[in-house]
Amino acid sequence: MIKCPILNHEIDIGECVTIVDVCDGCLKESALTDNITEVENWKEICRACQYHEN
């Protein structure tokens, strides 16, 4: 489990990978749950996260 700065709670690594892949354009946004895309500047938050490049 890792702390996601977009959701401000812990998520599993698989969900993190999906979020990163959408952020980087590898997957469509439809792969995400709505609560991610409702966060303003979610992509910038994701890119700044320590887990983004891991």
C-alpha positions in Angstrom: 0.0 0.0 0.0 1.2 3.5 -0.8 -0.2 6.9 0.1 -1.7 8.6 -3.0 -1.4 12.4 -2.9 -4.4 12.7 -5.3 -6.8 10.8 -3.1 -5.0 11.5 0.2 -5.3 7.9 1.3 -3.6 4.5 0.8 -4.1 2.6 -2.5 -2.5 -0.6 -3.7 0.4 -0.5 -6.2 -1.8 -1.8 -9.0 -4.1 1.2 -8.8 -1.1 3.5 -8.6 0.3 2.0 -11.8 -3.0 2.5 -13.6 -3.2 6.1 -12.5 0.4 6.7 -13.7 -0.3 5.0 -17.0 -3.3 7.2 -17.6 -1.3 10.3 -16.5 1.4 9.4 -19.0 -1.1 8.7 -21.8 -0.6 5.0 -22.0 -4.2 4.2 -21.0 -7.5 6.1 -21.5 -9.0 8.1 -18.7 -11.9 5.6 -18.7 -9.6 3.2 -16.9 -9.8 5.4 -13.8 -12.4 5.8 -11.1 -14.3 9.1 -11.3 -12.9 10.3 -8.0 -9.4 10.6 -9.5 -10.4 12.8 -12.5 -12.6 15.0 -10.3 -9.5 16.2 -8.4 -8.3 19.5 -9.9 -4.7 19.2 -11.4 -4.6 15.4 -10.7 -2.0 14.9 -13.5 0.3 17.5 -12.0 -0.1 15.9 -8.6 0.7 12.5 -10.0 3.8 13.7 -11.9 5.1 15.3 -8.7 4.6 12.1 -6.6 7.6 10.2 -5.4 6.1 7.0 -6.9 5.5 8.3 -10.4 8.7 7.1 -11.9 9.0 3.9 -9.8 
